[in-house]
Amino acid sequence: RATQVLLKTESSAGDEKLTGAYASGVTKEEWEALGLEKRVEWENLRRAFEKLDRHKRNYFDKDDLAAAFKRVGYRYEIRTEYGISEAEDIIWEMDEDDNGFLDWEVFVTGYVRCRDDKTGREPKRLYNLIEFLICDKDNSGTMSEDECAEVLFNRFGKAALAADASQKLFQETAGEINFQEFLTIMDIFQTGKDAAALEEKLLAAKASRGKKMSSPPRPRASA
């Protein structure tokens, strides 16, 4: 069924409303200056940012990120091999200003860099969460099959929708995909692993809502 999805990026905005400072208008010049291609992309990112910026300070830190992981049922690593939590590690790899948090401009810059990355070298852990939060419009901790298919199409092309890995995912999840299942399917295409070799991992993700995400090498975000 995923191969027949009508992919409309504009539909991602949904009926969710921006609140507070996020409800202010934005001009074409403003979103283009950030490297965004459409107003709906700016709106989607603002919604995701608002979910992370729980105290409405126009930035979020490791505690905010940890809270977001808990809301989507993801059991992040409390202590990584670097002696810090996974949430702090993710902030570190995107924090260009070394101030311990990510503000709106750094958030968008990191997103655009990952969106446009053709080398596969940009750290994708926060990017994956952002895309999931955009699709999880009702804050249920899941995304629909159609929304996952749209992400696959935008990131990996039409062939990804017909791949054995994605078809297996859609069959096993019955139309609703949680964050860990989303990470599993992203891992398949980002690493180029064989889908058959990951079948056990996919079933484990379905059975256990919120297993740890592997910690890849932590490259510093490029300037």
PyMOL commands that place a pseudoatom at each C-alpha (Angstrom):
pseudoatom trace, name=CA, resn=ARG, resi=1, chain=A, elem=C, hetatm=0, pos=[0.000, 0.000, 0.000]
pseudoatom trace, name=CA, resn=ALA, resi=2, chain=A, elem=C, hetatm=0, pos=[2.873, 2.381, 0.727]
pseudoatom trace, name=CA, resn=THR, resi=3, chain=A, elem=C, hetatm=0, pos=[3.856, 2.509, -2.920]
pseudoatom trace, name=CA, resn=GLN, resi=4, chain=A, elem=C, hetatm=0, pos=[0.448, 4.000, -3.751]
pseudoatom trace, name=CA, resn=VAL, resi=5, chain=A, elem=C, hetatm=0, pos=[0.632, 6.843, -1.227]
pseudoatom trace, name=CA, resn=LEU, resi=6, chain=A, elem=C, hetatm=0, pos=[-0.049, 10.284, -2.669]
pseudoatom trace, name=CA, resn=LEU, resi=7, chain=A, elem=C, hetatm=0, pos=[2.870, 12.290, -1.310]
pseudoatom trace, name=CA, resn=LYS, resi=8, chain=A, elem=C, hetatm=0, pos=[1.926, 15.866, -0.491]
pseudoatom trace, name=CA, resn=THR, resi=9, chain=A, elem=C, hetatm=0, pos=[4.400, 17.720, 1.669]
pseudoatom trace, name=CA, resn=GLU, resi=10, chain=A, elem=C, hetatm=0, pos=[1.888, 20.494, 2.264]
pseudoatom trace, name=CA, resn=SER, resi=11, chain=A, elem=C, hetatm=0, pos=[-0.387, 18.056, 4.090]
pseudoatom trace, name=CA, resn=SER, resi=12, chain=A, elem=C, hetatm=0, pos=[2.196, 17.617, 6.845]
pseudoatom trace, name=CA, resn=ALA, resi=13, chain=A, elem=C, hetatm=0, pos=[1.061, 20.786, 8.564]
pseudoatom trace, name=CA, resn=GLY, resi=14, chain=A, elem=C, hetatm=0, pos=[-2.216, 19.175, 9.570]
pseudoatom trace, name=CA, resn=ASP, resi=15, chain=A, elem=C, hetatm=0, pos=[-4.679, 21.004, 11.803]
pseudoatom trace, name=CA, resn=GLU, resi=16, chain=A, elem=C, hetatm=0, pos=[-2.236, 21.636, 14.641]
pseudoatom trace, name=CA, resn=LYS, resi=17, chain=A, elem=C, hetatm=0, pos=[-2.064, 25.286, 15.668]
pseudoatom trace, name=CA, resn=LEU, resi=18, chain=A, elem=C, hetatm=0, pos=[1.019, 27.236, 16.628]
pseudoatom trace, name=CA, resn=THR, resi=19, chain=A, elem=C, hetatm=0, pos=[0.758, 28.907, 20.034]
pseudoatom trace, name=CA, resn=GLY, resi=20, chain=A, elem=C, hetatm=0, pos=[2.224, 31.918, 21.792]
pseudoatom trace, name=CA, resn=ALA, resi=21, chain=A, elem=C, hetatm=0, pos=[5.260, 33.431, 20.123]
pseudoatom trace, name=CA, resn=TYR, resi=22, chain=A, elem=C, hetatm=0, pos=[5.140, 30.701, 17.492]
pseudoatom trace, name=CA, resn=ALA, resi=23, chain=A, elem=C, hetatm=0, pos=[1.837, 31.968, 16.118]
pseudoatom trace, name=CA, resn=SER, resi=24, chain=A, elem=C, hetatm=0, pos=[3.430, 35.082, 14.634]
pseudoatom trace, name=CA, resn=GLY, resi=25, chain=A, elem=C, hetatm=0, pos=[3.556, 35.391, 10.874]
pseudoatom trace, name=CA, resn=VAL, resi=26, chain=A, elem=C, hetatm=0, pos=[6.613, 34.786, 8.738]
pseudoatom trace, name=CA, resn=THR, resi=27, chain=A, elem=C, hetatm=0, pos=[7.530, 36.242, 5.376]
pseudoatom trace, name=CA, resn=LYS, resi=28, chain=A, elem=C, hetatm=0, pos=[8.929, 34.443, 2.353]
pseudoatom trace, name=CA, resn=GLU, resi=29, chain=A, elem=C, hetatm=0, pos=[12.193, 36.324, 2.818]
pseudoatom trace, name=CA, resn=GLU, resi=30, chain=A, elem=C, hetatm=0, pos=[12.475, 35.103, 6.412]
pseudoatom trace, name=CA, resn=TRP, resi=31, chain=A, elem=C, hetatm=0, pos=[11.999, 31.414, 5.708]
pseudoatom trace, name=CA, resn=GLU, resi=32, chain=A, elem=C, hetatm=0, pos=[14.221, 31.538, 2.629]
pseudoatom trace, name=CA, resn=ALA, resi=33, chain=A, elem=C, hetatm=0, pos=[16.951, 33.242, 4.681]
pseudoatom trace, name=CA, resn=LEU, resi=34, chain=A, elem=C, hetatm=0, pos=[16.910, 30.171, 6.939]
pseudoatom trace, name=CA, resn=GLY, resi=35, chain=A, elem=C, hetatm=0, pos=[17.359, 27.858, 3.947]
pseudoatom trace, name=CA, resn=LEU, resi=36, chain=A, elem=C, hetatm=0, pos=[13.756, 26.647, 3.937]
pseudoatom trace, name=CA, resn=GLU, resi=37, chain=A, elem=C, hetatm=0, pos=[11.927, 26.096, 0.664]
pseudoatom trace, name=CA, resn=LYS, resi=38, chain=A, elem=C, hetatm=0, pos=[8.285, 26.601, 1.639]
pseudoatom trace, name=CA, resn=ARG, resi=39, chain=A, elem=C, hetatm=0, pos=[6.213, 28.241, 4.345]
pseudoatom trace, name=CA, resn=VAL, resi=40, chain=A, elem=C, hetatm=0, pos=[4.837, 24.835, 5.378]
pseudoatom trace, name=CA, resn=GLU, resi=41, chain=A, elem=C, hetatm=0, pos=[8.385, 23.673, 6.117]
pseudoatom trace, name=CA, resn=TRP, resi=42, chain=A, elem=C, hetatm=0, pos=[8.856, 26.646, 8.457]
pseudoatom trace, name=CA, resn=GLU, resi=43, chain=A, elem=C, hetatm=0, pos=[5.503, 25.897, 10.138]
pseudoatom trace, name=CA, resn=ASN, resi=44, chain=A, elem=C, hetatm=0, pos=[6.320, 22.204, 10.570]
pseudoatom trace, name=CA, resn=LEU, resi=45, chain=A, elem=C, hetatm=0, pos=[9.694, 23.011, 12.113]
pseudoatom trace, name=CA, resn=ARG, resi=46, chain=A, elem=C, hetatm=0, pos=[8.126, 25.581, 14.429]
pseudoatom trace, name=CA, resn=ARG, resi=47, chain=A, elem=C, hetatm=0, pos=[5.682, 22.944, 15.680]
pseudoatom trace, name=CA, resn=ALA, resi=48, chain=A, elem=C, hetatm=0, pos=[8.489, 20.477, 16.309]
pseudoatom trace, name=CA, resn=PHE, resi=49, chain=A, elem=C, hetatm=0, pos=[10.584, 23.175, 17.996]
pseudoatom trace, name=CA, resn=GLU, resi=50, chain=A, elem=C, hetatm=0, pos=[7.660, 24.134, 20.232]
pseudoatom trace, name=CA, resn=LYS, resi=51, chain=A, elem=C, hetatm=0, pos=[7.360, 20.534, 21.393]
pseudoatom trace, name=CA, resn=LEU, resi=52, chain=A, elem=C, hetatm=0, pos=[11.033, 20.580, 22.377]
pseudoatom trace, name=CA, resn=ASP, resi=53, chain=A, elem=C, hetatm=0, pos=[11.021, 24.111, 23.834]
pseudoatom trace, name=CA, resn=ARG, resi=54, chain=A, elem=C, hetatm=0, pos=[8.669, 23.160, 26.664]
pseudoatom trace, name=CA, resn=HIS, resi=55, chain=A, elem=C, hetatm=0, pos=[9.419, 26.297, 28.747]
pseudoatom trace, name=CA, resn=LYS, resi=56, chain=A, elem=C, hetatm=0, pos=[8.951, 28.676, 25.781]
pseudoatom trace, name=CA, resn=ARG, resi=57, chain=A, elem=C, hetatm=0, pos=[12.445, 30.175, 26.050]
pseudoatom trace, name=CA, resn=ASN, resi=58, chain=A, elem=C, hetatm=0, pos=[13.161, 29.941, 22.307]
pseudoatom trace, name=CA, resn=TYR, resi=59, chain=A, elem=C, hetatm=0, pos=[15.745, 27.233, 22.988]
pseudoatom trace, name=CA, resn=PHE, resi=60, chain=A, elem=C, hetatm=0, pos=[15.891, 23.719, 24.416]
pseudoatom trace, name=CA, resn=ASP, resi=61, chain=A, elem=C, hetatm=0, pos=[18.557, 21.849, 26.349]
pseudoatom trace, name=CA, resn=LYS, resi=62, chain=A, elem=C, hetatm=0, pos=[19.394, 18.264, 27.292]
pseudoatom trace, name=CA, resn=ASP, resi=63, chain=A, elem=C, hetatm=0, pos=[16.605, 18.119, 29.878]
pseudoatom trace, name=CA, resn=ASP, resi=64, chain=A, elem=C, hetatm=0, pos=[14.025, 19.263, 27.328]
pseudoatom trace, name=CA, resn=LEU, resi=65, chain=A, elem=C, hetatm=0, pos=[15.315, 16.716, 24.837]
pseudoatom trace, name=CA, resn=ALA, resi=66, chain=A, elem=C, hetatm=0, pos=[15.199, 13.971, 27.471]
pseudoatom trace, name=CA, resn=ALA, resi=67, chain=A, elem=C, hetatm=0, pos=[11.581, 14.914, 28.215]
pseudoatom trace, name=CA, resn=ALA, resi=68, chain=A, elem=C, hetatm=0, pos=[10.741, 14.673, 24.498]
pseudoatom trace, name=CA, resn=PHE, resi=69, chain=A, elem=C, hetatm=0, pos=[12.301, 11.209, 24.321]
pseudoatom trace, name=CA, resn=LYS, resi=70, chain=A, elem=C, hetatm=0, pos=[10.159, 10.109, 27.240]
pseudoatom trace, name=CA, resn=ARG, resi=71, chain=A, elem=C, hetatm=0, pos=[7.012, 11.439, 25.558]
pseudoatom trace, name=CA, resn=VAL, resi=72, chain=A, elem=C, hetatm=0, pos=[7.665, 9.290, 22.477]
pseudoatom trace, name=CA, resn=GLY, resi=73, chain=A, elem=C, hetatm=0, pos=[8.515, 6.259, 24.618]
pseudoatom trace, name=CA, resn=TYR, resi=74, chain=A, elem=C, hetatm=0, pos=[12.216, 6.188, 23.787]
pseudoatom trace, name=CA, resn=ARG, resi=75, chain=A, elem=C, hetatm=0, pos=[14.579, 4.954, 26.491]
pseudoatom trace, name=CA, resn=TYR, resi=76, chain=A, elem=C, hetatm=0, pos=[17.647, 7.016, 25.800]
pseudoatom trace, name=CA, resn=GLU, resi=77, chain=A, elem=C, hetatm=0, pos=[21.019, 6.086, 27.249]
pseudoatom trace, name=CA, resn=ILE, resi=78, chain=A, elem=C, hetatm=0, pos=[21.514, 7.635, 30.680]
pseudoatom trace, name=CA, resn=ARG, resi=79, chain=A, elem=C, hetatm=0, pos=[25.285, 7.332, 30.411]
pseudoatom trace, name=CA, resn=THR, resi=80, chain=A, elem=C, hetatm=0, pos=[27.058, 6.881, 27.075]
pseudoatom trace, name=CA, resn=GLU, resi=81, chain=A, elem=C, hetatm=0, pos=[30.644, 5.848, 26.501]
pseudoatom trace, name=CA, resn=TYR, resi=82, chain=A, elem=C, hetatm=0, pos=[31.512, 9.543, 26.728]
pseudoatom trace, name=CA, resn=GLY, resi=83, chain=A, elem=C, hetatm=0, pos=[30.254, 9.776, 30.313]
pseudoatom trace, name=CA, resn=ILE, resi=84, chain=A, elem=C, hetatm=0, pos=[27.188, 11.877, 29.516]
pseudoatom trace, name=CA, resn=SER, resi=85, chain=A, elem=C, hetatm=0, pos=[23.576, 11.118, 28.681]
pseudoatom trace, name=CA, resn=GLU, resi=86, chain=A, elem=C, hetatm=0, pos=[22.504, 10.473, 25.112]
pseudoatom trace, name=CA, resn=ALA, resi=87, chain=A, elem=C, hetatm=0, pos=[20.349, 13.610, 25.224]
pseudoatom trace, name=CA, resn=GLU, resi=88, chain=A, elem=C, hetatm=0, pos=[23.368, 15.728, 26.231]
pseudoatom trace, name=CA, resn=ASP, resi=89, chain=A, elem=C, hetatm=0, pos=[25.482, 14.027, 23.573]
pseudoatom trace, name=CA, resn=ILE, resi=90, chain=A, elem=C, hetatm=0, pos=[22.961, 14.952, 20.861]
pseudoatom trace, name=CA, resn=ILE, resi=91, chain=A, elem=C, hetatm=0, pos=[22.892, 18.575, 22.036]
pseudoatom trace, name=CA, resn=TRP, resi=92, chain=A, elem=C, hetatm=0, pos=[26.711, 18.599, 22.002]
pseudoatom trace, name=CA, resn=GLU, resi=93, chain=A, elem=C, hetatm=0, pos=[27.046, 17.407, 18.422]
pseudoatom trace, name=CA, resn=MET, resi=94, chain=A, elem=C, hetatm=0, pos=[24.669, 20.136, 17.151]
pseudoatom trace, name=CA, resn=ASP, resi=95, chain=A, elem=C, hetatm=0, pos=[25.656, 22.956, 19.538]
pseudoatom trace, name=CA, resn=GLU, resi=96, chain=A, elem=C, hetatm=0, pos=[27.752, 25.267, 17.372]
pseudoatom trace, name=CA, resn=ASP, resi=97, chain=A, elem=C, hetatm=0, pos=[27.910, 27.954, 20.074]
pseudoatom trace, name=CA, resn=ASP, resi=98, chain=A, elem=C, hetatm=0, pos=[28.984, 25.623, 22.904]
pseudoatom trace, name=CA, resn=ASN, resi=99, chain=A, elem=C, hetatm=0, pos=[26.357, 27.092, 25.217]
pseudoatom trace, name=CA, resn=GLY, resi=100, chain=A, elem=C, hetatm=0, pos=[24.610, 23.854, 26.157]
pseudoatom trace, name=CA, resn=PHE, resi=101, chain=A, elem=C, hetatm=0, pos=[21.384, 24.436, 24.270]
pseudoatom trace, name=CA, resn=LEU, resi=102, chain=A, elem=C, hetatm=0, pos=[19.964, 24.802, 20.763]
pseudoatom trace, name=CA, resn=ASP, resi=103, chain=A, elem=C, hetatm=0, pos=[18.115, 27.963, 19.801]
pseudoatom trace, name=CA, resn=TRP, resi=104, chain=A, elem=C, hetatm=0, pos=[15.788, 28.372, 16.830]
pseudoatom trace, name=CA, resn=GLU, resi=105, chain=A, elem=C, hetatm=0, pos=[18.459, 29.432, 14.337]
pseudoatom trace, name=CA, resn=VAL, resi=106, chain=A, elem=C, hetatm=0, pos=[20.862, 26.612, 15.252]
pseudoatom trace, name=CA, resn=PHE, resi=107, chain=A, elem=C, hetatm=0, pos=[17.960, 24.149, 15.227]
pseudoatom trace, name=CA, resn=VAL, resi=108, chain=A, elem=C, hetatm=0, pos=[16.918, 25.134, 11.703]
pseudoatom trace, name=CA, resn=THR, resi=109, chain=A, elem=C, hetatm=0, pos=[20.501, 25.292, 10.434]
pseudoatom trace, name=CA, resn=GLY, resi=110, chain=A, elem=C, hetatm=0, pos=[21.140, 21.755, 11.672]
pseudoatom trace, name=CA, resn=TYR, resi=111, chain=A, elem=C, hetatm=0, pos=[17.905, 20.518, 10.135]
pseudoatom trace, name=CA, resn=VAL, resi=112, chain=A, elem=C, hetatm=0, pos=[18.667, 22.048, 6.733]
pseudoatom trace, name=CA, resn=ARG, resi=113, chain=A, elem=C, hetatm=0, pos=[22.193, 20.631, 6.793]
pseudoatom trace, name=CA, resn=CYS, resi=114, chain=A, elem=C, hetatm=0, pos=[20.829, 17.130, 7.435]
pseudoatom trace, name=CA, resn=ARG, resi=115, chain=A, elem=C, hetatm=0, pos=[18.050, 17.564, 4.867]
pseudoatom trace, name=CA, resn=ASP, resi=116, chain=A, elem=C, hetatm=0, pos=[20.562, 18.498, 2.174]
pseudoatom trace, name=CA, resn=ASP, resi=117, chain=A, elem=C, hetatm=0, pos=[23.278, 16.027, 3.213]
pseudoatom trace, name=CA, resn=LYS, resi=118, chain=A, elem=C, hetatm=0, pos=[24.313, 13.726, 0.365]
pseudoatom trace, name=CA, resn=THR, resi=119, chain=A, elem=C, hetatm=0, pos=[27.382, 12.287, 2.100]
pseudoatom trace, name=CA, resn=GLY, resi=120, chain=A, elem=C, hetatm=0, pos=[25.666, 10.569, 5.019]
pseudoatom trace, name=CA, resn=ARG, resi=121, chain=A, elem=C, hetatm=0, pos=[28.148, 12.189, 7.412]
pseudoatom trace, name=CA, resn=GLU, resi=122, chain=A, elem=C, hetatm=0, pos=[25.817, 14.607, 9.172]
pseudoatom trace, name=CA, resn=PRO, resi=123, chain=A, elem=C, hetatm=0, pos=[24.573, 13.394, 12.585]
pseudoatom trace, name=CA, resn=LYS, resi=124, chain=A, elem=C, hetatm=0, pos=[20.964, 12.337, 12.143]
pseudoatom trace, name=CA, resn=ARG, resi=125, chain=A, elem=C, hetatm=0, pos=[19.742, 11.548, 15.656]
pseudoatom trace, name=CA, resn=LEU, resi=126, chain=A, elem=C, hetatm=0, pos=[18.032, 14.887, 16.278]
pseudoatom trace, name=CA, resn=TYR, resi=127, chain=A, elem=C, hetatm=0, pos=[16.925, 15.070, 12.643]
pseudoatom trace, name=CA, resn=ASN, resi=128, chain=A, elem=C, hetatm=0, pos=[15.126, 11.738, 12.994]
pseudoatom trace, name=CA, resn=LEU, resi=129, chain=A, elem=C, hetatm=0, pos=[13.316, 12.967, 16.100]
pseudoatom trace, name=CA, resn=ILE, resi=130, chain=A, elem=C, hetatm=0, pos=[12.305, 16.212, 14.368]
pseudoatom trace, name=CA, resn=GLU, resi=131, chain=A, elem=C, hetatm=0, pos=[10.763, 14.348, 11.439]
pseudoatom trace, name=CA, resn=PHE, resi=132, chain=A, elem=C, hetatm=0, pos=[8.896, 12.059, 13.808]
pseudoatom trace, name=CA, resn=LEU, resi=133, chain=A, elem=C, hetatm=0, pos=[7.565, 14.992, 15.877]
pseudoatom trace, name=CA, resn=ILE, resi=134, chain=A, elem=C, hetatm=0, pos=[6.365, 16.720, 12.712]
pseudoatom trace, name=CA, resn=CYS, resi=135, chain=A, elem=C, hetatm=0, pos=[4.343, 13.640, 11.768]
pseudoatom trace, name=CA, resn=ASP, resi=136, chain=A, elem=C, hetatm=0, pos=[3.062, 12.947, 15.290]
pseudoatom trace, name=CA, resn=LYS, resi=137, chain=A, elem=C, hetatm=0, pos=[0.437, 15.685, 15.097]
pseudoatom trace, name=CA, resn=ASP, resi=138, chain=A, elem=C, hetatm=0, pos=[-1.774, 14.375, 17.896]
pseudoatom trace, name=CA, resn=ASN, resi=139, chain=A, elem=C, hetatm=0, pos=[1.142, 13.677, 20.289]
pseudoatom trace, name=CA, resn=SER, resi=140, chain=A, elem=C, hetatm=0, pos=[0.161, 10.005, 20.441]
pseudoatom trace, name=CA, resn=GLY, resi=141, chain=A, elem=C, hetatm=0, pos=[3.736, 8.773, 20.053]
pseudoatom trace, name=CA, resn=THR, resi=142, chain=A, elem=C, hetatm=0, pos=[3.031, 7.269, 16.634]
pseudoatom trace, name=CA, resn=MET, resi=143, chain=A, elem=C, hetatm=0, pos=[3.031, 8.240, 12.984]
pseudoatom trace, name=CA, resn=SER, resi=144, chain=A, elem=C, hetatm=0, pos=[0.879, 6.819, 10.225]
pseudoatom trace, name=CA, resn=GLU, resi=145, chain=A, elem=C, hetatm=0, pos=[2.073, 4.554, 7.425]
pseudoatom trace, name=CA, resn=ASP, resi=146, chain=A, elem=C, hetatm=0, pos=[1.416, 7.335, 4.920]
pseudoatom trace, name=CA, resn=GLU, resi=147, chain=A, elem=C, hetatm=0, pos=[3.524, 9.796, 6.916]
pseudoatom trace, name=CA, resn=CYS, resi=148, chain=A, elem=C, hetatm=0, pos=[6.393, 7.328, 7.181]
pseudoatom trace, name=CA, resn=ALA, resi=149, chain=A, elem=C, hetatm=0, pos=[6.132, 6.664, 3.454]
pseudoatom trace, name=CA, resn=GLU, resi=150, chain=A, elem=C, hetatm=0, pos=[6.376, 10.394, 2.790]
pseudoatom trace, name=CA, resn=VAL, resi=151, chain=A, elem=C, hetatm=0, pos=[9.550, 10.637, 4.882]
pseudoatom trace, name=CA, resn=LEU, resi=152, chain=A, elem=C, hetatm=0, pos=[11.031, 7.646, 3.041]
pseudoatom trace, name=CA, resn=PHE, resi=153, chain=A, elem=C, hetatm=0, pos=[10.211, 9.192, -0.321]
pseudoatom trace, name=CA, resn=ASN, resi=154, chain=A, elem=C, hetatm=0, pos=[11.669, 12.600, 0.566]
pseudoatom trace, name=CA, resn=ARG, resi=155, chain=A, elem=C, hetatm=0, pos=[14.887, 11.172, 2.003]
pseudoatom trace, name=CA, resn=PHE, resi=156, chain=A, elem=C, hetatm=0, pos=[15.588, 8.083, -0.084]
pseudoatom trace, name=CA, resn=GLY, resi=157, chain=A, elem=C, hetatm=0, pos=[13.447, 8.323, -3.205]
pseudoatom trace, name=CA, resn=LYS, resi=158, chain=A, elem=C, hetatm=0, pos=[10.597, 6.333, -4.712]
pseudoatom trace, name=CA, resn=ALA, resi=159, chain=A, elem=C, hetatm=0, pos=[12.515, 3.054, -4.694]
pseudoatom trace, name=CA, resn=ALA, resi=160, chain=A, elem=C, hetatm=0, pos=[12.484, 3.046, -0.883]
pseudoatom trace, name=CA, resn=LEU, resi=161, chain=A, elem=C, hetatm=0, pos=[8.710, 2.620, -0.827]
pseudoatom trace, name=CA, resn=ALA, resi=162, chain=A, elem=C, hetatm=0, pos=[8.878, -0.637, -2.782]
pseudoatom trace, name=CA, resn=ALA, resi=163, chain=A, elem=C, hetatm=0, pos=[11.873, -2.018, -0.881]
pseudoatom trace, name=CA, resn=ASP, resi=164, chain=A, elem=C, hetatm=0, pos=[11.425, -5.245, 1.081]
pseudoatom trace, name=CA, resn=ALA, resi=165, chain=A, elem=C, hetatm=0, pos=[12.416, -3.478, 4.309]
pseudoatom trace, name=CA, resn=SER, resi=166, chain=A, elem=C, hetatm=0, pos=[9.693, -0.854, 4.166]
pseudoatom trace, name=CA, resn=GLN, resi=167, chain=A, elem=C, hetatm=0, pos=[7.060, -3.348, 3.043]
pseudoatom trace, name=CA, resn=LYS, resi=168, chain=A, elem=C, hetatm=0, pos=[7.988, -5.559, 6.000]
pseudoatom trace, name=CA, resn=LEU, resi=169, chain=A, elem=C, hetatm=0, pos=[7.723, -2.605, 8.366]
pseudoatom trace, name=CA, resn=PHE, resi=170, chain=A, elem=C, hetatm=0, pos=[4.279, -1.617, 7.138]
pseudoatom trace, name=CA, resn=GLN, resi=171, chain=A, elem=C, hetatm=0, pos=[3.019, -5.198, 7.400]
pseudoatom trace, name=CA, resn=GLU, resi=172, chain=A, elem=C, hetatm=0, pos=[4.256, -5.579, 10.982]
pseudoatom trace, name=CA, resn=THR, resi=173, chain=A, elem=C, hetatm=0, pos=[3.032, -2.231, 12.305]
pseudoatom trace, name=CA, resn=ALA, resi=174, chain=A, elem=C, hetatm=0, pos=[-0.561, -2.362, 11.057]
pseudoatom trace, name=CA, resn=GLY, resi=175, chain=A, elem=C, hetatm=0, pos=[-0.528, 1.246, 9.917]
pseudoatom trace, name=CA, resn=GLU, resi=176, chain=A, elem=C, hetatm=0, pos=[0.808, 2.919, 13.092]
pseudoatom trace, name=CA, resn=ILE, resi=177, chain=A, elem=C, hetatm=0, pos=[4.563, 3.299, 13.593]
pseudoatom trace, name=CA, resn=ASN, resi=178, chain=A, elem=C, hetatm=0, pos=[6.242, 4.216, 16.871]
pseudoatom trace, name=CA, resn=PHE, resi=179, chain=A, elem=C, hetatm=0, pos=[9.526, 6.065, 17.225]
pseudoatom trace, name=CA, resn=GLN, resi=180, chain=A, elem=C, hetatm=0, pos=[11.669, 2.957, 17.656]
pseudoatom trace, name=CA, resn=GLU, resi=181, chain=A, elem=C, hetatm=0, pos=[10.157, 1.351, 14.560]
pseudoatom trace, name=CA, resn=PHE, resi=182, chain=A, elem=C, hetatm=0, pos=[10.761, 4.598, 12.675]
pseudoatom trace, name=CA, resn=LEU, resi=183, chain=A, elem=C, hetatm=0, pos=[14.418, 4.553, 13.770]
pseudoatom trace, name=CA, resn=THR, resi=184, chain=A, elem=C, hetatm=0, pos=[14.728, 0.961, 12.614]
pseudoatom trace, name=CA, resn=ILE, resi=185, chain=A, elem=C, hetatm=0, pos=[13.502, 1.709, 9.098]
pseudoatom trace, name=CA, resn=MET, resi=186, chain=A, elem=C, hetatm=0, pos=[15.719, 4.818, 8.900]
pseudoatom trace, name=CA, resn=ASP, resi=187, chain=A, elem=C, hetatm=0, pos=[18.696, 2.711, 9.978]
pseudoatom trace, name=CA, resn=ILE, resi=188, chain=A, elem=C, hetatm=0, pos=[18.065, 0.266, 7.160]
pseudoatom trace, name=CA, resn=PHE, resi=189, chain=A, elem=C, hetatm=0, pos=[18.310, 2.943, 4.485]
pseudoatom trace, name=CA, resn=GLN, resi=190, chain=A, elem=C, hetatm=0, pos=[20.930, 5.170, 6.130]
pseudoatom trace, name=CA, resn=THR, resi=191, chain=A, elem=C, hetatm=0, pos=[23.416, 2.346, 6.648]
pseudoatom trace, name=CA, resn=GLY, resi=192, chain=A, elem=C, hetatm=0, pos=[22.562, 0.287, 3.569]
pseudoatom trace, name=CA, resn=LYS, resi=193, chain=A, elem=C, hetatm=0, pos=[22.122, -2.858, 5.651]
pseudoatom trace, name=CA, resn=ASP, resi=194, chain=A, elem=C, hetatm=0, pos=[20.348, -5.840, 4.200]
pseudoatom trace, name=CA, resn=ALA, resi=195, chain=A, elem=C, hetatm=0, pos=[16.671, -5.830, 5.139]
pseudoatom trace, name=CA, resn=ALA, resi=196, chain=A, elem=C, hetatm=0, pos=[16.583, -9.555, 5.840]
pseudoatom trace, name=CA, resn=ALA, resi=197, chain=A, elem=C, hetatm=0, pos=[19.361, -9.194, 8.399]
pseudoatom trace, name=CA, resn=LEU, resi=198, chain=A, elem=C, hetatm=0, pos=[17.290, -6.622, 10.281]
pseudoatom trace, name=CA, resn=GLU, resi=199, chain=A, elem=C, hetatm=0, pos=[14.026, -8.568, 10.420]
pseudoatom trace, name=CA, resn=GLU, resi=200, chain=A, elem=C, hetatm=0, pos=[14.671, -9.660, 13.994]
pseudoatom trace, name=CA, resn=LYS, resi=201, chain=A, elem=C, hetatm=0, pos=[15.457, -6.089, 14.985]
pseudoatom trace, name=CA, resn=LEU, resi=202, chain=A, elem=C, hetatm=0, pos=[12.255, -4.875, 13.369]
pseudoatom trace, name=CA, resn=LEU, resi=203, chain=A, elem=C, hetatm=0, pos=[10.140, -7.413, 15.249]
pseudoatom trace, name=CA, resn=ALA, resi=204, chain=A, elem=C, hetatm=0, pos=[11.905, -6.497, 18.485]
pseudoatom trace, name=CA, resn=ALA, resi=205, chain=A, elem=C, hetatm=0, pos=[11.097, -2.834, 17.903]
pseudoatom trace, name=CA, resn=LYS, resi=206, chain=A, elem=C, hetatm=0, pos=[7.445, -3.717, 17.453]
pseudoatom trace, name=CA, resn=ALA, resi=207, chain=A, elem=C, hetatm=0, pos=[7.373, -5.795, 20.631]
pseudoatom trace, name=CA, resn=SER, resi=208, chain=A, elem=C, hetatm=0, pos=[9.298, -3.366, 22.806]
pseudoatom trace, name=CA, resn=ARG, resi=209, chain=A, elem=C, hetatm=0, pos=[8.179, 0.256, 22.610]
pseudoatom trace, name=CA, resn=GLY, resi=210, chain=A, elem=C, hetatm=0, pos=[11.301, 2.234, 23.335]
pseudoatom trace, name=CA, resn=LYS, resi=211, chain=A, elem=C, hetatm=0, pos=[14.549, 0.304, 23.116]
pseudoatom trace, name=CA, resn=LYS, resi=212, chain=A, elem=C, hetatm=0, pos=[17.818, 2.218, 23.074]
pseudoatom trace, name=CA, resn=MET, resi=213, chain=A, elem=C, hetatm=0, pos=[18.996, 3.781, 19.879]
pseudoatom trace, name=CA, resn=SER, resi=214, chain=A, elem=C, hetatm=0, pos=[22.551, 2.854, 19.029]
pseudoatom trace, name=CA, resn=SER, resi=215, chain=A, elem=C, hetatm=0, pos=[25.073, 5.634, 19.521]
pseudoatom trace, name=CA, resn=PRO, resi=216, chain=A, elem=C, hetatm=0, pos=[27.036, 6.198, 16.309]
pseudoatom trace, name=CA, resn=PRO, resi=217, chain=A, elem=C, hetatm=0, pos=[30.358, 8.039, 16.272]
pseudoatom trace, name=CA, resn=ARG, resi=218, chain=A, elem=C, hetatm=0, pos=[29.705, 11.630, 17.262]
pseudoatom trace, name=CA, resn=PRO, resi=219, chain=A, elem=C, hetatm=0, pos=[31.112, 13.868, 14.527]
pseudoatom trace, name=CA, resn=ARG, resi=220, chain=A, elem=C, hetatm=0, pos=[31.042, 17.572, 15.246]
pseudoatom trace, name=CA, resn=ALA, resi=221, chain=A, elem=C, hetatm=0, pos=[28.531, 19.426, 13.078]
pseudoatom trace, name=CA, resn=SER, resi=222, chain=A, elem=C, hetatm=0, pos=[30.341, 20.961, 10.141]
pseudoatom trace, name=CA, resn=ALA, resi=223, chain=A, elem=C, hetatm=0, pos=[30.571, 24.715, 9.896]
for i in range(1, 223): cmd.bond("trace and resi %d" % i, "trace and resi %d" % (i + 1))
show_as sticks, trace
zoom trace
